[in-house]
């Protein structure tokens, strides 16, 4: 998130949340922090808000009524009455503690923050932040001791690495607010309790998520499904990855039929791609429209994962940016090795 210089820290409170299955305790603070140092306030603001992508929006959900979502309910209490800040933060800490039973959940500090003047969609609004720091790093502290200097090691928090965060913006309350989420410690394992169990949020179906979801699905299809069902080599996969990314970088709107014809070409592969999209939607609990406006921020995010590199043993990396017709693959019987032949006009 950018443009946070105007943000005001209205209230900040810290609780210690352990894992009850390991016998770790929940330690609650009685009062918010006293933050008189402007440098510390600025560092905390950067630590809390910098990691968020305001385009990647979620909203609170519940199977019956969003008002029964615990975090939504407690946060609404703070928005409606700031004097209940400490009381509601304790309820949030208790709820998180009860959800921290997975073996991989680490003990950490829970910060609940009330912000004013948060930039959001051409406006400045109130927001509630919920953050958890789980990872400690070792720092060296150098200090004077008489006529000499001493060095000691201390454990602390790296303010450039937020572990878990949630920013609830006071906007569209009836739809579960607008929520931004960060989870940098449990992206690929079973301990995704932060998003699924604690927050209970789902992506907002906007152009950002539509673009991000379809590109993520395309990448998985090309990497996994395509070589499994069709005879393709690595260079052909890279060529399709490049065509996919080029489509999204040059078009204003995604149209499924147009994308299939321009990028995938072959009818049988298009059929497989269509089926894979349906399976992906069910597995990931997402709904991808056949037409939507392309969001460039989502394209830039996904572009980092569309790696156009041929890795040949440990000897060569060939970066392929286009012109699949200028790459020829073969097999040399004399050496018993595969080869690629590259055609080009000039060397630089």
Secondary structure, 3 states (H helix, E strand, C coil): CCCCCCCEEEEEEEEEECCHHHCCCEECCCCCCCCCCHHHHHHHHHHHHCCCCCCCCEEECCCCCHHHCHHHHHHHHHHHCHHHHHHHHHHHHHHHHHHCCCCCCCCEEEEEEEEEEEEECCEEEEEEEEEEECCCEEEEEEEEECCEEEEEEEEECCCCCCCEEEEEECCCHHHCCEEEEEECCCCCCCCCHHHHHHHCEEECCCHHHHHHHHHHHHHHHHHHHHHHHCCCCHHHHHHHHHHHHHHHHHCCEEEHHHHHHHHHCCHHHHHHHHHHHHHHHHHHCCCCCCEEECCHHHHHHHHCCCCCEEEECCCEEEECCCCHHHEEEEEECCCCEEEEEECCCCCC
